[in-house]
Amino acid sequence: TYATILSHLDRRDEAEREVRAAGDGLSATLGSRHPHSITARASLATLLFTQGDVDPAIQICREILEVKREIYGHRHPRTVRELAQLASMLSTTGDHDEAMELVEQAYQIEGEHLGLAHPDTLSTANTIGMTSAAMGDHERAAQFYRTAYEGRAEVLGDAHPNTLISLRNLVGQLTVLGRYTEAANLAEVLVATAEATLPEGHRHLAIFRLERGRTCMHLDRFQEAESDLLAAHDTLIAMLPEDHRFVLLARESLHTLYMKWHADKPNSGHKESAESWKPAS
């Protein structure tokens, strides 16, 4: 749809207007419980969430879930998909216990009815990984991210956006776990695949380079890390707020990089570079 294209172009205010207009028109002509109307509402919730309007997005998602339960039942794929979506949103807001409860329900139902290799089940596996990471269980997070990545690569292809996102998540968890060499090897695959499929300046490509830079930093490959992290920061700061988590992660990573580089080669100006990237207290 036009709104989807606008969203991918980061023209999100325009995308929101388009989605709201479409939803209002569909509800007026077909009724608010028609599948097309529900889909438009779900699109609005997703868009609001990506823009940082978390509370209204979650409220819309809860409303859609109840409507789908009434129309389709609790175990229908459309209902379970909404259940997993709500869990994904809750996971990023700190409501980890509810998120895990919901996403594990979804994963069990999808595994039984759709199979473990179905795209919906793999998406839910990715959400379990995300929720586990948020709860500090990084081994479990890596396990489910790997399941999601390998399954998506098989079903959707290596270059599919969802495959790349799961691979990025896996790289991040391996880095957290200190498995830097494995993370770096996968990060090379991630960036190479993304560079072949995404335009230069794309936000996801910048995020993937950020992850690769972080793995290089931990392996003391400082020049490679600097190149990736600076490029990632320049792209992200041009399209995201200064307090966005990926912008902050890029700044934090650059500060850490230059401090590590200074420890390796004192009196080379790296300490001064580190000070310029020092996160605000």
Salt bridges, closest charged atoms under 4 A:
ASP10 OD1 - ARG12 NH2 3.40
ASP10 OD1 - ARG203 NH2 3.81
GLU14 OE1 - ARG11 NH2 2.87
GLU16 OE2 - ARG20 NE 3.00
GLU63 OE1 - ARG41 NH2 2.73
GLU66 OE2 - ARG69 NH1 2.93
GLU70 OE1 - ARG33 NH1 3.04
GLU82 OE1 - LYS68 NZ 3.17
GLU98 OE2 - ARG62 NH1 3.07
GLU104 OE2 - ARG140 NH2 2.97
GLU112 OE1 - ARG75 NH2 2.76
ASP120 OD2 - ARG81 NH2 2.78
GLU139 OE1 - ARG179 NH1 3.77
GLU182 OE2 - ARG146 NH2 2.84
GLU182 OE1 - ARG179 NH2 3.25
GLU188 OE1 - ARG212 NH1 3.45
GLU188 OE2 - ARG221 NH2 3.53
GLU195 OE2 - ARG209 NH2 2.95
GLU200 OE2 - ARG209 NH1 2.57
GLU211 OE2 - ARG168 NH2 2.71
ASP220 OD1 - LYS260 NZ 3.69
GLU224 OE1 - ARG221 NH2 2.89
ASP228 OD2 - ARG212 NE 2.61
ASP234 OD1 - HIS233 ND1 3.73
